[in-house]
Amino acid sequence: MPRRSCCSSFSVCLRCFYSCSCKRVKREIPSTCGCVWVLLILCGFLFTLIWLYVTLILKNDIHNFNEEIFRLAGLWQDWSVVFITVAAVLASYCFVLLLFSMCLVVGSQPLNAHWLHKILLCLCVVLVSLGIIGLTLKWKIEWKVVAISLQATSPFLHIGAVIGVSALAWVLAGYFWETKSKVLKCLLPLVYIILVCALFVSPLFISSPCIMKASELPPKPRIIGHRGAPMLAPENTMMSFDRMVNSGGKVFETDVMVSWDGIPFLMHDETLLRTTNVRKVFPFRSSQNSSNFTFSELQRLNAGEWFLQKNPFGTDGSVTPAQREEVNQQKIPSLEDVLIACKDHNISLIFDLRQPPSGHPYNESFVNVTLNTILNVSIRQDLILWLPDDEREQVIKTAPGFKQIYGRKRGKNDTDTFDAVNLSYTNISVSEIRSYRQDNISINLFVVNKPWLFSHLWCAGATSVTSNTLHLLKDLKQPIWLLDPDNYLIIWIIADVVALIHIIWAFLMQRACLRKREEEESEAVLLMKIENLVA
């Protein structure tokens, strides 16, 4: 009796949240309308859960998004925090609502969802839909990142899906045995069986690069410092270069522009707004192209204080007072400054070269100016990884020792001899990476910040990656997961067998529970009749 009372109280609590009604009611078969809403809640939960997964994957490239929003609106914000927080709240709410509704189904309680829950569920779906539409319209390339992540994590997603679907058997079995609808008795099991069978055989179509024998694992990719070590110091500064070297980096990736008076300098953005105090020093010229300033004017700018003000990677708390002082003293370096530092530390240099705007004195000769600057420093030519396509043939003739890096894939009829390529990791498949490596072509992929992505490309066979997180990735001794194919086969079979046994058990147990309830109800009716006769 106490047990029944406890269960009854629990059911009341569930209905208080789900239906905003705390009245005690008899057990009954859930209505069709109520079941439809449970199905919609399940779909809403899966929808929000998928979006939460997507927002977590976006973190690898969120700095690019932050930079783009700043360029368009002048507002700096770590949008990953906003996206993930909102997605987590939506998914959590839908999960709680789903959990409560499933408990009501198992307990054969009415499924009259309150209108407020229905509105909030629709709001969750609308917000996620807006996020998906915005991502598709403004940042479509990230869907390729999501596809790569699914390939990387597919073995674990498969196991998780099998567990989730097998757990669903308890709810489905309870409704199956109690419903009087012949259509539902045929349709529900059919759909469920198709879903289960599809999940059971899905590993046949899974091709994750980290499912391999440990003996076949390629060498760890070399890590190139993206604009130095931008999480530890302001990007494209000498301090960032030093932090990269101290972290063990051997290649410095940067961006080069040519000033109004013909001096190549380091700067990524077309304007100086994001990474300098140009608004304060040159308030009426702050929106001009970075190349429209003389180098002496550039040297008047502070290239470090923005790092502390905007905290672009959330690493401000790890900066010591002494380092803060050093940050505040950073200036925009010339290419010559960096070349001398590379020469002294035996560091390779790879850079994007940006053409000055129309009307600039060096609009046509920016390649020659940059090339002459490199040659005048007398740095070893093999330390220069030449990436710009402009006047490449002339550069090869003038400096044959430069290592030529191509920013495109090789074509079928390509006459160039490809020794190395520099590509976005979204622009090349695992099979293409392995094909290039078989042909002894080095592959550098950018920008790789998260361990899961680095591990994925490591297993695929990338030669090197450009990263903002060199100081973190360098400590990885092996991919975050590596699964022997034979072991995965065993895990796959065991998971499917256990899930199948669990599903059968759930249906049998729910049938047994239903029979027991029917017997108890029959006994209760019989006792009531006897009591009435006695009375």
Buried (B, 14 or more C-beta within 10 A) or exposed (E): EEEEEEEEEEBBEBBBBBBEEEEEBEEEBBEEEBBEBBEBBBBBBBBBBBBBBBBBBBBBBBBBBBBEBBEEEEEBEBBBEEBBEBBBBBBBBBBEBBEBBBBBBBBBBBBBBBEEBEEBBEEBBEBBEEBBEEBEEEBEEBBEBBEBBBBBBBBEBBBEBBBEBBBBBBBBBBBBBBBEEEEBBEEBBEEBEEEBEEBBEBBEEBEBBBBBEEEEBBEBBBBBBBBBBBBBBBBBBBBBBBBBBEBEBBBBBBBBBBBBEBBBBBBBBBBBBBBBBBBEBBEEBBEBBBBBBEBEBBBBBBBBBBBBEBBBBEBBEEBEEEBBEBBBEBBBBBBBBBBBBBBEBEBBBBBBBBBBEEEBBBEEBBBBBBBBBBBEBEBEBEBBBBBBEEBBEEBEEBBEEBBBBBBEEBEEEEEEEBEBBBBBBBBBEBEBBBBBBEEEBBBBBBBBBBBBBBBBBBBBBBBBBBBBBBBBBBEBEEBBBBBBEEEBEEBBEEBBEEBBEBBEBBBEBBBEBBEEEEEEEEEEEEEEEEEEEEE
